[in-house]
Amino acid sequence: MDSIKTNFAAMTALQSLQATNKELLKSQQRISTGYRVSTAEDNAAYWSISTTMRSDKKALSTVTDALGLGSATVDVTYTALNSAIDLTSEIKAKLVAAREPGLDRGHIHDELAELQGQLKSIANSALFSGQNWLAVDSSAAGYNATKSVVSSFSRASDGTIDIGTITFDVDDAKLFDASASADGILDALRDSTGARATGGTFSVASIDISGLSDSPADLATLEEYIKGVSGAIDDMTAAGSSLGSIKQRIGLQQTFVKALMDAIDRGIATLVDADMNEESTRLQALQVQQQLGIQALSITNSSTQNILSLFRNG
C-alpha cells in the first residue's frame, strides 16, 4: 500500500542506512585509534582485563627503574670494595717486607699511613644516590643495615598484590662504622690470630709500625698485624662474593621483568588491538553499503512523487 502519511519503504531504507553508518563510524574509530576495544562499552570484560594489565605494566616499569638503581648501587659498592682489597693487599705486602730485619720501618710506616688514608677515602666515596654501604654510622637515627631492592610485582588471581625484594646486609660488607659501639671490617679490633674480637689490640686502619724494632716481641707483633690484614682481606672477599651474587641476580631479574612486560604487551594486544587488514577491508565494504543505502533511500523517497503524478494525469 502506498501512503502519503507513512512511507514504509523509506523508513526501512533509513534504518538500514543508519545501521550502516553506525558500523562505519565504529570501523573508522578502530582504524584511527588502533583498538578494537577502546572503551568499556566495546567489551566490558576485555576492557577491564586490559586496564588492569596496563596498570600492572606501569608498576613493572617502576620495578625496572628500581632494579637499575639497585644494580648501580651494588656496582659502585663492589668497585670500591675491590679497590679496598687491592690496597689492603698492598698493606699486607708492606708488612711482610717490614718483617725483614734491618729495614727502615719508619719509611714503611709512612707508606702504610697513606694506604690507610686511601682506604678511608675509598669507603667514603662509595656513594650512589645518597647511599653508602661501606662507610656507615649505625648509631644514626633511622639506620637500617638491611638494604632492599624492589625486584618484582605480581598480582594473584584474587587480586592480592605481592612486591618482592632482594636484600643485602650492609653489616657484612661495611669497612668503617662511625658508631662507638660497632665497627667495620677495617676499623674492627683484631686479636693475635687476626680474627675480629672485642678484646683485640689493633685494627687494619690503625696499624702503626713506626716504633717497632727487631726484638722478638716486636716481630711477633708484626706477624699479628699480617694475620689481621689477611683476615680483613678474607672478610672483604666474602663480602665481594655476596655483592657479585646479588648483582647477578639483579641482572637476571631485569631480563625477566623486561620479558614479562613484553608478554603483557602481547596479551593486551590480543584482547584489544584492532586487526588493521580486517578493518580496512570492512571499511571499504561499509562505504559501498552506505552508498547503496543512500541510493535506496532516494528511490523510496521518490515514490510520493509517483503518487502526485497520478493526480496530474487525472
CYANA upper distance limits for C-alpha pairs under 8 A (distance plus 0.5 A):
  2 ASP  CA      7 ASN  CA      7.83
  3 SER  CA      7 ASN  CA      6.76
  3 SER  CA    304 THR  CA      8.37
  4 ILE  CA    304 THR  CA      6.92
  7 ASN  CA     11 MET  CA      6.80
  7 ASN  CA    300 THR  CA      8.26
  7 ASN  CA    301 ASN  CA      8.17
  8 PHE  CA     12 THR  CA      6.79
  9 ALA  CA     13 ALA  CA      6.63
  9 ALA  CA    300 THR  CA      6.26
 10 ALA  CA     14 LEU  CA      6.46
 10 ALA  CA    297 LEU  CA      6.14
 10 ALA  CA    300 THR  CA      5.45
 10 ALA  CA    301 ASN  CA      6.39
 11 MET  CA     15 GLN  CA      6.70
 12 THR  CA     16 SER  CA      6.74
 13 ALA  CA     17 LEU  CA      6.65
 13 ALA  CA    293 GLY  CA      7.02
 13 ALA  CA    296 ALA  CA      6.74
 13 ALA  CA    297 LEU  CA      5.72
 13 ALA  CA    300 THR  CA      8.09
 14 LEU  CA     18 GLN  CA      6.57
 14 LEU  CA    293 GLY  CA      8.17
 14 LEU  CA    297 LEU  CA      6.75
 15 GLN  CA     19 ALA  CA      6.71
 16 SER  CA     20 THR  CA      6.75
 16 SER  CA    293 GLY  CA      7.37
 17 LEU  CA     21 ASN  CA      6.61
 17 LEU  CA    290 GLN  CA      6.76
 17 LEU  CA    293 GLY  CA      5.62
 17 LEU  CA    294 ILE  CA      7.38
 18 GLN  CA     22 LYS  CA      6.65
 19 ALA  CA     23 GLU  CA      6.83
 20 THR  CA     24 LEU  CA      6.51
 20 THR  CA    286 LEU  CA      6.99
 20 THR  CA    289 GLN  CA      7.30
 20 THR  CA    290 GLN  CA      6.58
 21 ASN  CA     25 LEU  CA      6.56
 21 ASN  CA    286 LEU  CA      8.46
 21 ASN  CA    290 GLN  CA      7.26
 22 LYS  CA     26 LYS  CA      6.79
 23 GLU  CA     27 SER  CA      6.66
 23 GLU  CA    286 LEU  CA      7.93
 24 LEU  CA     28 GLN  CA      6.62
 24 LEU  CA    283 LEU  CA      6.92
 24 LEU  CA    286 LEU  CA      6.36
 24 LEU  CA    287 GLN  CA      7.70
 25 LEU  CA     29 GLN  CA      6.61
 26 LYS  CA     30 ARG  CA      6.81
 27 SER  CA     31 ILE  CA      6.77
 27 SER  CA    279 GLU  CA      6.71
 27 SER  CA    282 ARG  CA      7.85
 27 SER  CA    283 LEU  CA      6.61
 28 GLN  CA     32 SER  CA      6.60
 28 GLN  CA    283 LEU  CA      7.64
 29 GLN  CA     33 THR  CA      6.50
 29 GLN  CA     34 GLY  CA      8.44
 30 ARG  CA     34 GLY  CA      5.76
 30 ARG  CA     35 TYR  CA      5.71
 30 ARG  CA     36 ARG  CA      6.05
 30 ARG  CA    274 ALA  CA      6.77
 30 ARG  CA    279 GLU  CA      7.91
 31 ILE  CA     35 TYR  CA      7.92
 31 ILE  CA    274 ALA  CA      7.89
 31 ILE  CA    276 MET  CA      7.06
 31 ILE  CA    279 GLU  CA      7.19
 31 ILE  CA    280 SER  CA      7.94
 33 THR  CA     38 SER  CA      8.34
 34 GLY  CA    273 ASP  CA      6.58
 34 GLY  CA    274 ALA  CA      5.95
 34 GLY  CA    276 MET  CA      7.94
 35 TYR  CA    272 VAL  CA      6.10
 35 TYR  CA    273 ASP  CA      4.83
 35 TYR  CA    274 ALA  CA      5.21
 36 ARG  CA     42 ASP  CA      8.20
 36 ARG  CA    272 VAL  CA      5.62
 36 ARG  CA    273 ASP  CA      5.64
 36 ARG  CA    274 ALA  CA      4.80
 36 ARG  CA    275 ASP  CA      8.25
 37 VAL  CA     42 ASP  CA      5.78
 37 VAL  CA     43 ASN  CA      6.66
 37 VAL  CA     46 TYR  CA      7.79
 37 VAL  CA     47 TRP  CA      6.94
 37 VAL  CA    271 LEU  CA      8.18
 37 VAL  CA    272 VAL  CA      5.16
 37 VAL  CA    273 ASP  CA      7.40
 37 VAL  CA    274 ALA  CA      8.26
 38 SER  CA     42 ASP  CA      7.23
 38 SER  CA     47 TRP  CA      7.65
 38 SER  CA    272 VAL  CA      7.56
 39 THR  CA     43 ASN  CA      7.75
 39 THR  CA     44 ALA  CA      8.18
 39 THR  CA     47 TRP  CA      6.88
 40 ALA  CA     44 ALA  CA      4.87
 40 ALA  CA     45 ALA  CA      8.20
 40 ALA  CA     46 TYR  CA      8.47
 40 ALA  CA     47 TRP  CA      5.80
 40 ALA  CA     48 SER  CA      7.74
 42 ASP  CA     47 TRP  CA      8.29
 43 ASN  CA     47 TRP  CA      6.42
 44 ALA  CA     48 SER  CA      6.57
 45 ALA  CA     49 ILE  CA      6.80
 46 TYR  CA     50 SER  CA      6.52
 46 TYR  CA    271 LEU  CA      6.61
 46 TYR  CA    272 VAL  CA      7.42
 47 TRP  CA     51 THR  CA      6.50
 47 TRP  CA    272 VAL  CA      7.89
 48 SER  CA     52 THR  CA      6.80
 49 ILE  CA     53 MET  CA      6.70
 50 SER  CA     54 ARG  CA      6.55
 50 SER  CA    268 ILE  CA      6.00
 50 SER  CA    271 LEU  CA      7.69
 50 SER  CA    272 VAL  CA      7.87
 51 THR  CA     55 SER  CA      6.79
 52 THR  CA     56 ASP  CA      6.76
 53 MET  CA     57 LYS  CA      6.61
 53 MET  CA    264 ILE  CA      7.34
 53 MET  CA    268 ILE  CA      7.68
 54 ARG  CA     58 LYS  CA      6.89
 54 ARG  CA    264 ILE  CA      8.46
 54 ARG  CA    268 ILE  CA      8.32
 55 SER  CA     59 ALA  CA      7.01
 56 ASP  CA     60 LEU  CA      6.73
 56 ASP  CA    153 PHE  CA      8.29
 56 ASP  CA    154 SER  CA      8.42
 57 LYS  CA     61 SER  CA      6.65
 57 LYS  CA    261 MET  CA      6.59
 57 LYS  CA    264 ILE  CA      7.58
 58 LYS  CA     62 THR  CA      6.98
 59 ALA  CA     63 VAL  CA      6.85
 59 ALA  CA    153 PHE  CA      7.44
 60 LEU  CA     64 THR  CA      6.72
 60 LEU  CA    152 SER  CA      7.69
 60 LEU  CA    153 PHE  CA      6.72
 60 LEU  CA    257 VAL  CA      7.43
 60 LEU  CA    261 MET  CA      7.58
 61 SER  CA     65 ASP  CA      7.00
 61 SER  CA    261 MET  CA      8.42
 62 THR  CA     66 ALA  CA      6.72
 63 VAL  CA     67 LEU  CA      6.58
 63 VAL  CA    150 VAL  CA      6.60
 63 VAL  CA    151 SER  CA      6.50
 63 VAL  CA    152 SER  CA      6.75
 63 VAL  CA    153 PHE  CA      7.71
 63 VAL  CA    257 VAL  CA      8.49
 64 THR  CA     68 GLY  CA      6.70
 64 THR  CA    151 SER  CA      8.25
 64 THR  CA    254 GLN  CA      6.84
 64 THR  CA    257 VAL  CA      7.41
 64 THR  CA    258 LYS  CA      8.19
 65 ASP  CA     69 LEU  CA      6.73
 66 ALA  CA     70 GLY  CA      6.55
 66 ALA  CA    149 VAL  CA      7.08
 66 ALA  CA    150 VAL  CA      6.36
 66 ALA  CA    151 SER  CA      7.80
 67 LEU  CA     71 SER  CA      6.40
 67 LEU  CA    149 VAL  CA      7.01
 67 LEU  CA    150 VAL  CA      7.02
 67 LEU  CA    151 SER  CA      6.61
 67 LEU  CA    250 ILE  CA      6.89
 67 LEU  CA    253 GLN  CA      8.44
 67 LEU  CA    254 GLN  CA      7.11
 68 GLY  CA     72 ALA  CA      6.70
 68 GLY  CA    254 GLN  CA      8.38
 69 LEU  CA     73 THR  CA      6.77
 70 GLY  CA     74 VAL  CA      6.65
 70 GLY  CA    149 VAL  CA      6.18
 70 GLY  CA    250 ILE  CA      8.32
 71 SER  CA     75 ASP  CA      6.51
 71 SER  CA    247 LYS  CA      6.55
 71 SER  CA    250 ILE  CA      6.91
 71 SER  CA    251 GLY  CA      8.08
 72 ALA  CA     76 VAL  CA      6.65
 72 ALA  CA    128 PHE  CA      7.99
 73 THR  CA     77 THR  CA      6.70
 73 THR  CA    127 LEU  CA      8.24
 73 THR  CA    128 PHE  CA      6.14
 73 THR  CA    129 SER  CA      8.17
 73 THR  CA    131 GLN  CA      8.02
 74 VAL  CA     78 TYR  CA      6.45
 74 VAL  CA    243 LEU  CA      7.01
 74 VAL  CA    246 ILE  CA      8.31
 74 VAL  CA    247 LYS  CA      6.92
 75 ASP  CA     79 THR  CA      6.53
 75 ASP  CA    247 LYS  CA      7.78
 76 VAL  CA     80 ALA  CA      6.72
 76 VAL  CA    126 ALA  CA      6.49
 76 VAL  CA    127 LEU  CA      7.68
 76 VAL  CA    128 PHE  CA      7.47
 77 THR  CA     81 LEU  CA      6.51
 77 THR  CA    126 ALA  CA      6.18
 77 THR  CA    127 LEU  CA      8.20
 77 THR  CA    132 ASN  CA      8.12
 77 THR  CA    133 TRP  CA      7.09
 77 THR  CA    134 LEU  CA      7.52
 78 TYR  CA     82 ASN  CA      6.48
 78 TYR  CA    240 GLY  CA      6.66
 78 TYR  CA    243 LEU  CA      6.83
 78 TYR  CA    244 GLY  CA      7.89
 79 THR  CA     83 SER  CA      6.82
 80 ALA  CA     84 ALA  CA      6.66
 80 ALA  CA    122 ILE  CA      6.60
 80 ALA  CA    123 ALA  CA      7.27
 80 ALA  CA    125 SER  CA      8.42
 80 ALA  CA    126 ALA  CA      6.36
 81 LEU  CA     85 ILE  CA      6.74
 81 LEU  CA    123 ALA  CA      8.29
 81 LEU  CA    134 LEU  CA      8.28
 81 LEU  CA    236 MET  CA      7.53
 81 LEU  CA    240 GLY  CA      7.29
 82 ASN  CA     86 ASP  CA      6.96
 82 ASN  CA    240 GLY  CA      7.68
 83 SER  CA     87 LEU  CA      6.83
 83 SER  CA    122 ILE  CA      8.20
 84 ALA  CA     88 THR  CA      6.50
 84 ALA  CA    119 LEU  CA      6.43
 84 ALA  CA    122 ILE  CA      7.51
 84 ALA  CA    123 ALA  CA      8.40
 85 ILE  CA     89 SER  CA      6.54
 85 ILE  CA    233 ILE  CA      6.53
 85 ILE  CA    236 MET  CA      7.15
 85 ILE  CA    237 THR  CA      7.95
 86 ASP  CA     90 GLU  CA      6.83
 87 LEU  CA     91 ILE  CA      6.81
 87 LEU  CA    115 LEU  CA      7.02
 87 LEU  CA    119 LEU  CA      7.52
 88 THR  CA     92 LYS  CA      6.73
 88 THR  CA    115 LEU  CA      8.36
 88 THR  CA    119 LEU  CA      8.44
 88 THR  CA    229 VAL  CA      7.41
 88 THR  CA    232 ALA  CA      8.46
 88 THR  CA    233 ILE  CA      7.24
 89 SER  CA     93 ALA  CA      6.77
 89 SER  CA    229 VAL  CA      8.34
 89 SER  CA    230 SER  CA      8.48
 89 SER  CA    233 ILE  CA      7.67
 90 GLU  CA     94 LYS  CA      6.77
 91 ILE  CA     95 LEU  CA      6.77
 91 ILE  CA    112 LEU  CA      6.67
 91 ILE  CA    115 LEU  CA      7.46
 91 ILE  CA    229 VAL  CA      8.12
 92 LYS  CA     96 VAL  CA      6.72
 92 LYS  CA    226 ILE  CA      6.44
 92 LYS  CA    229 VAL  CA      6.56
 92 LYS  CA    230 SER  CA      7.64
 93 ALA  CA     97 ALA  CA      6.73
 94 LYS  CA     98 ALA  CA      6.64
 94 LYS  CA    108 ILE  CA      7.21
 94 LYS  CA    112 LEU  CA      7.83
 95 LEU  CA     99 ARG  CA      6.84
 95 LEU  CA    222 LEU  CA      7.40
 95 LEU  CA    225 TYR  CA      7.98
 95 LEU  CA    226 ILE  CA      6.76
 96 VAL  CA    100 GLU  CA      7.93
 96 VAL  CA    226 ILE  CA      7.46
 98 ALA  CA    103 LEU  CA      6.85
 98 ALA  CA    104 ASP  CA      8.30
 98 ALA  CA    105 ARG  CA      6.52
 98 ALA  CA    108 ILE  CA      7.51
 98 ALA  CA    222 LEU  CA      8.31
 99 ARG  CA    219 LEU  CA      7.01
 99 ARG  CA    222 LEU  CA      7.01
 99 ARG  CA    223 GLU  CA      8.14
101 PRO  CA    214 ASP  CA      6.45
102 GLY  CA    214 ASP  CA      8.10
104 ASP  CA    108 ILE  CA      7.16
105 ARG  CA    109 HIS  CA      6.39
105 ARG  CA    209 ILE  CA      7.02
105 ARG  CA    210 SER  CA      6.29
105 ARG  CA    212 LEU  CA      7.92
106 GLY  CA    110 ASP  CA      6.91
106 GLY  CA    209 ILE  CA      7.74
106 GLY  CA    210 SER  CA      5.21
106 GLY  CA    211 GLY  CA      8.17
107 HIS  CA    111 GLU  CA      7.11
108 ILE  CA    112 LEU  CA      6.72
108 ILE  CA    210 SER  CA      8.48
109 HIS  CA    113 ALA  CA      6.60
109 HIS  CA    208 ASP  CA      7.03
109 HIS  CA    209 ILE  CA      6.23
109 HIS  CA    210 SER  CA      6.03
110 ASP  CA    114 GLU  CA      6.97
111 GLU  CA    115 LEU  CA      6.85
112 LEU  CA    116 GLN  CA      6.55
113 ALA  CA    117 GLY  CA      6.66
114 GLU  CA    118 GLN  CA      6.70
115 LEU  CA    119 LEU  CA      6.72
116 GLN  CA    120 LYS  CA      7.00
116 GLN  CA    204 VAL  CA      8.39
116 GLN  CA    205 ALA  CA      6.13
116 GLN  CA    206 SER  CA      8.34
117 GLY  CA    121 SER  CA      6.78
118 GLN  CA    122 ILE  CA      6.57
119 LEU  CA    123 ALA  CA      6.77
120 LYS  CA    124 ASN  CA      6.71
120 LYS  CA    176 PHE  CA      8.26
121 SER  CA    125 SER  CA      6.58
122 ILE  CA    126 ALA  CA      6.82
123 ALA  CA    134 LEU  CA      5.80
123 ALA  CA    135 ALA  CA      5.85
123 ALA  CA    175 LEU  CA      7.26
123 ALA  CA    176 PHE  CA      7.88
124 ASN  CA    132 ASN  CA      7.96
124 ASN  CA    134 LEU  CA      7.78
124 ASN  CA    135 ALA  CA      6.12
126 ALA  CA    132 ASN  CA      6.25
126 ALA  CA    133 TRP  CA      7.83
126 ALA  CA    134 LEU  CA      7.21
126 ALA  CA    135 ALA  CA      8.37
127 LEU  CA    131 GLN  CA      5.96
127 LEU  CA    132 ASN  CA      5.14
127 LEU  CA    133 TRP  CA      8.24
128 PHE  CA    132 ASN  CA      7.22
132 ASN  CA    136 VAL  CA      7.27
133 TRP  CA    170 VAL  CA      6.27
133 TRP  CA    173 ALA  CA      7.69
133 TRP  CA    174 LYS  CA      6.41
134 LEU  CA    170 VAL  CA      8.04
134 LEU  CA    173 ALA  CA      6.87
134 LEU  CA    174 LYS  CA      4.52
134 LEU  CA    175 LEU  CA      5.57
134 LEU  CA    176 PHE  CA      6.91
135 ALA  CA    174 LYS  CA      6.51
135 ALA  CA    175 LEU  CA      6.52
135 ALA  CA    176 PHE  CA      5.33
135 ALA  CA    177 ASP  CA      6.44
135 ALA  CA    178 ALA  CA      8.24
136 VAL  CA    174 LYS  CA      7.51
136 VAL  CA    176 PHE  CA      6.88
136 VAL  CA    177 ASP  CA      5.43
136 VAL  CA    178 ALA  CA      6.78
137 ASP  CA    143 TYR  CA      8.13
137 ASP  CA    177 ASP  CA      5.67
137 ASP  CA    178 ALA  CA      5.13
137 ASP  CA    179 SER  CA      5.78
138 SER  CA    143 TYR  CA      6.32
138 SER  CA    144 ASN  CA      8.19
138 SER  CA    145 ALA  CA      8.18
138 SER  CA    177 ASP  CA      7.12
138 SER  CA    178 ALA  CA      7.64
138 SER  CA    179 SER  CA      6.17
138 SER  CA    182 ALA  CA      7.64
139 SER  CA    143 TYR  CA      7.55
139 SER  CA    178 ALA  CA      8.28
139 SER  CA    179 SER  CA      5.76
139 SER  CA    180 ALA  CA      8.48
139 SER  CA    181 SER  CA      8.49
145 ALA  CA    169 ASP  CA      6.11
145 ALA  CA    170 VAL  CA      5.60
145 ALA  CA    171 ASP  CA      6.57
146 THR  CA    167 THR  CA      6.91
146 THR  CA    168 PHE  CA      6.14
146 THR  CA    169 ASP  CA      5.10
146 THR  CA    170 VAL  CA      6.70
147 LYS  CA    167 THR  CA      5.98
147 LYS  CA    168 PHE  CA      5.72
147 LYS  CA    169 ASP  CA      6.81
147 LYS  CA    170 VAL  CA      7.44
148 SER  CA    165 THR  CA      6.41
148 SER  CA    166 ILE  CA      6.05
148 SER  CA    167 THR  CA      4.88
148 SER  CA    168 PHE  CA      7.05
149 VAL  CA    165 THR  CA      5.76
149 VAL  CA    166 ILE  CA      5.57
149 VAL  CA    167 THR  CA      6.81
150 VAL  CA    163 ILE  CA      7.66
150 VAL  CA    164 GLY  CA      6.56
150 VAL  CA    165 THR  CA      4.91
150 VAL  CA    166 ILE  CA      7.00
151 SER  CA    163 ILE  CA      8.04
151 SER  CA    164 GLY  CA      5.95
151 SER  CA    165 THR  CA      5.38
151 SER  CA    166 ILE  CA      6.69
151 SER  CA    250 ILE  CA      7.97
151 SER  CA    253 GLN  CA      7.30
152 SER  CA    163 ILE  CA      6.11
152 SER  CA    164 GLY  CA      5.27
152 SER  CA    165 THR  CA      7.26
152 SER  CA    253 GLN  CA      8.48
152 SER  CA    257 VAL  CA      8.07
153 PHE  CA    161 ILE  CA      7.79
153 PHE  CA    162 ASP  CA      6.41
153 PHE  CA    163 ILE  CA      5.22
153 PHE  CA    164 GLY  CA      6.90
154 SER  CA    161 ILE  CA      6.30
154 SER  CA    162 ASP  CA      5.80
154 SER  CA    163 ILE  CA      7.08
155 ARG  CA    159 GLY  CA      6.24
155 ARG  CA    160 THR  CA      6.09
155 ARG  CA    161 ILE  CA      5.08
155 ARG  CA    162 ASP  CA      6.85
156 ALA  CA    160 THR  CA      5.66
156 ALA  CA    161 ILE  CA      6.94
156 ALA  CA    162 ASP  CA      8.42
166 ILE  CA    246 ILE  CA      8.15
166 ILE  CA    250 ILE  CA      8.41
168 PHE  CA    246 ILE  CA      8.39
169 ASP  CA    173 ALA  CA      8.06
170 VAL  CA    174 LYS  CA      6.30
171 ASP  CA    184 GLY  CA      7.86
172 ASP  CA    239 ALA  CA      6.58
173 ALA  CA    184 GLY  CA      8.13
173 ALA  CA    185 ILE  CA      7.80
173 ALA  CA    235 ASP  CA      8.43
173 ALA  CA    236 MET  CA      7.15
173 ALA  CA    239 ALA  CA      5.54
173 ALA  CA    240 GLY  CA      8.18
174 LYS  CA    184 GLY  CA      5.61
174 LYS  CA    185 ILE  CA      6.84
175 LEU  CA    183 ASP  CA      8.37
175 LEU  CA    184 GLY  CA      4.88
175 LEU  CA    185 ILE  CA      5.09
175 LEU  CA    186 LEU  CA      5.63
175 LEU  CA    187 ASP  CA      7.44
176 PHE  CA    183 ASP  CA      6.60
176 PHE  CA    184 GLY  CA      4.85
176 PHE  CA    185 ILE  CA      7.14
176 PHE  CA    186 LEU  CA      6.66
176 PHE  CA    187 ASP  CA      6.19
177 ASP  CA    182 ALA  CA      6.79
177 ASP  CA    183 ASP  CA      5.23
177 ASP  CA    184 GLY  CA      5.78
177 ASP  CA    187 ASP  CA      7.94
178 ALA  CA    182 ALA  CA      8.16
178 ALA  CA    183 ASP  CA      7.80
179 SER  CA    183 ASP  CA      7.49
183 ASP  CA    187 ASP  CA      6.39
183 ASP  CA    188 ALA  CA      5.57
184 GLY  CA    188 ALA  CA      5.95
185 ILE  CA    232 ALA  CA      6.50
185 ILE  CA    235 ASP  CA      7.40
185 ILE  CA    236 MET  CA      7.78
186 LEU  CA    203 SER  CA      6.82
186 LEU  CA    204 VAL  CA      5.67
186 LEU  CA    205 ALA  CA      6.03
186 LEU  CA    232 ALA  CA      7.07
187 ASP  CA    203 SER  CA      5.76
187 ASP  CA    204 VAL  CA      6.75
187 ASP  CA    205 ALA  CA      5.91
187 ASP  CA    206 SER  CA      7.89
188 ALA  CA    196 ARG  CA      6.80
188 ALA  CA    197 ALA  CA      8.28
188 ALA  CA    202 PHE  CA      8.43
188 ALA  CA    203 SER  CA      5.94
188 ALA  CA    204 VAL  CA      8.12
189 LEU  CA    196 ARG  CA      6.24
189 LEU  CA    197 ALA  CA      6.37
189 LEU  CA    198 THR  CA      6.90
189 LEU  CA    199 GLY  CA      7.72
189 LEU  CA    200 GLY  CA      5.20
189 LEU  CA    201 THR  CA      6.59
189 LEU  CA    202 PHE  CA      5.67
189 LEU  CA    203 SER  CA      5.18
190 ARG  CA    194 GLY  CA      5.95
190 ARG  CA    195 ALA  CA      5.74
190 ARG  CA    196 ARG  CA      4.84
190 ARG  CA    197 ALA  CA      5.70
190 ARG  CA    198 THR  CA      8.11
190 ARG  CA    199 GLY  CA      8.11
190 ARG  CA    200 GLY  CA      4.83
190 ARG  CA    201 THR  CA      6.65
190 ARG  CA    202 PHE  CA      6.15
190 ARG  CA    203 SER  CA      6.35
190 ARG  CA    228 GLY  CA      6.66
191 ASP  CA    195 ALA  CA      6.27
191 ASP  CA    196 ARG  CA      7.01
191 ASP  CA    197 ALA  CA      6.44
191 ASP  CA    199 GLY  CA      7.52
191 ASP  CA    200 GLY  CA      4.73
191 ASP  CA    201 THR  CA      6.56
191 ASP  CA    202 PHE  CA      7.80
191 ASP  CA    224 GLU  CA      8.10
191 ASP  CA    228 GLY  CA      7.95
192 SER  CA    200 GLY  CA      8.10
192 SER  CA    224 GLU  CA      5.53
192 SER  CA    225 TYR  CA      8.39
192 SER  CA    227 LYS  CA      8.04
192 SER  CA    228 GLY  CA      8.08
193 THR  CA    224 GLU  CA      7.04
193 THR  CA    227 LYS  CA      6.71
193 THR  CA    228 GLY  CA      7.48
194 GLY  CA    224 GLU  CA      6.90
194 GLY  CA    225 TYR  CA      7.77
194 GLY  CA    226 ILE  CA      8.23
194 GLY  CA    227 LYS  CA      5.05
194 GLY  CA    228 GLY  CA      4.07
194 GLY  CA    229 VAL  CA      7.60
194 GLY  CA    230 SER  CA      7.70
194 GLY  CA    231 GLY  CA      6.00
195 ALA  CA    228 GLY  CA      6.99
195 ALA  CA    231 GLY  CA      6.67
196 ARG  CA    200 GLY  CA      7.55
202 PHE  CA    206 SER  CA      6.95
202 PHE  CA    207 ILE  CA      6.89
202 PHE  CA    225 TYR  CA      8.29
203 SER  CA    207 ILE  CA      6.70
203 SER  CA    228 GLY  CA      7.93
204 VAL  CA    225 TYR  CA      8.17
204 VAL  CA    228 GLY  CA      7.35
204 VAL  CA    229 VAL  CA      6.48
204 VAL  CA    232 ALA  CA      7.98
207 ILE  CA    225 TYR  CA      7.71
209 ILE  CA    222 LEU  CA      8.21
212 LEU  CA    218 ASP  CA      6.03
212 LEU  CA    219 LEU  CA      8.31
213 SER  CA    218 ASP  CA      6.40
213 SER  CA    219 LEU  CA      7.97
214 ASP  CA    218 ASP  CA      6.82
214 ASP  CA    219 LEU  CA      6.64
215 SER  CA    219 LEU  CA      6.65
216 PRO  CA    220 ALA  CA      6.59
217 ALA  CA    221 THR  CA      6.76
218 ASP  CA    222 LEU  CA      6.78
219 LEU  CA    223 GLU  CA      6.85
220 ALA  CA    224 GLU  CA      6.80
221 THR  CA    225 TYR  CA      6.80
222 LEU  CA    226 ILE  CA      6.78
223 GLU  CA    227 LYS  CA      6.76
224 GLU  CA    228 GLY  CA      6.63
225 TYR  CA    229 VAL  CA      6.68
226 ILE  CA    230 SER  CA      6.65
227 LYS  CA    231 GLY  CA      6.63
228 GLY  CA    232 ALA  CA      6.76
229 VAL  CA    233 ILE  CA      6.74
230 SER  CA    234 ASP  CA      6.76
231 GLY  CA    235 ASP  CA      6.73
232 ALA  CA    236 MET  CA      6.67
233 ILE  CA    237 THR  CA      6.49
234 ASP  CA    238 ALA  CA      6.76
235 ASP  CA    239 ALA  CA      6.81
236 MET  CA    240 GLY  CA      6.51
237 THR  CA    241 SER  CA      6.72
238 ALA  CA    242 SER  CA      6.93
239 ALA  CA    243 LEU  CA      6.76
240 GLY  CA    244 GLY  CA      6.56
241 SER  CA    245 SER  CA      6.72
242 SER  CA    246 ILE  CA      6.76
243 LEU  CA    247 LYS  CA      6.58
244 GLY  CA    248 GLN  CA      6.68
245 SER  CA    249 ARG  CA      6.71
246 ILE  CA    250 ILE  CA      6.61
247 LYS  CA    251 GLY  CA      6.71
248 GLN  CA    252 LEU  CA      6.76
249 ARG  CA    253 GLN  CA      6.59
250 ILE  CA    254 GLN  CA      6.58
251 GLY  CA    255 THR  CA      6.91
252 LEU  CA    256 PHE  CA      6.78
253 GLN  CA    257 VAL  CA      6.52
254 GLN  CA    258 LYS  CA      6.70
255 THR  CA    259 ALA  CA      6.78
256 PHE  CA    260 LEU  CA      6.54
257 VAL  CA    261 MET  CA      6.62
258 LYS  CA    262 ASP  CA      6.85
259 ALA  CA    263 ALA  CA      6.73
260 LEU  CA    264 ILE  CA      6.73
261 MET  CA    265 ASP  CA      6.77
262 ASP  CA    266 ARG  CA      6.84
263 ALA  CA    267 GLY  CA      6.68
264 ILE  CA    268 ILE  CA      6.62
265 ASP  CA    269 ALA  CA      6.60
266 ARG  CA    270 THR  CA      6.73
267 GLY  CA    271 LEU  CA      7.06
268 ILE  CA    272 VAL  CA      6.65
268 ILE  CA    273 ASP  CA      7.99
269 ALA  CA    273 ASP  CA      5.26
274 ALA  CA    279 GLU  CA      7.80
275 ASP  CA    279 GLU  CA      6.59
276 MET  CA    280 SER  CA      6.42
277 ASN  CA    281 THR  CA      6.84
278 GLU  CA    282 ARG  CA      6.58
279 GLU  CA    283 LEU  CA      6.43
280 SER  CA    284 GLN  CA      6.92
281 THR  CA    285 ALA  CA      6.98
282 ARG  CA    286 LEU  CA      6.67
283 LEU  CA    287 GLN  CA      6.66
284 GLN  CA    288 VAL  CA      6.95
285 ALA  CA    289 GLN  CA      6.80
286 LEU  CA    290 GLN  CA      6.50
287 GLN  CA    291 GLN  CA      6.81
288 VAL  CA    292 LEU  CA      6.76
289 GLN  CA    293 GLY  CA      6.46
290 GLN  CA    294 ILE  CA      6.69
291 GLN  CA    295 GLN  CA      6.84
292 LEU  CA    296 ALA  CA      6.58
293 GLY  CA    297 LEU  CA      6.58
294 ILE  CA    298 SER  CA      6.64
295 GLN  CA    299 ILE  CA      6.71
296 ALA  CA    300 THR  CA      6.76
297 LEU  CA    301 ASN  CA      6.58
298 SER  CA    302 SER  CA      6.90
299 ILE  CA    303 SER  CA      7.46
302 SER  CA    306 ASN  CA      7.34
303 SER  CA    307 ILE  CA      7.23
304 THR  CA    308 LEU  CA      6.97
305 GLN  CA    309 SER  CA      6.84
306 ASN  CA    310 LEU  CA      7.22
307 ILE  CA    311 PHE  CA      7.60
308 LEU  CA    312 ARG  CA      7.05
309 SER  CA    313 ASN  CA      6.75
310 LEU  CA    314 GLY  CA      6.88
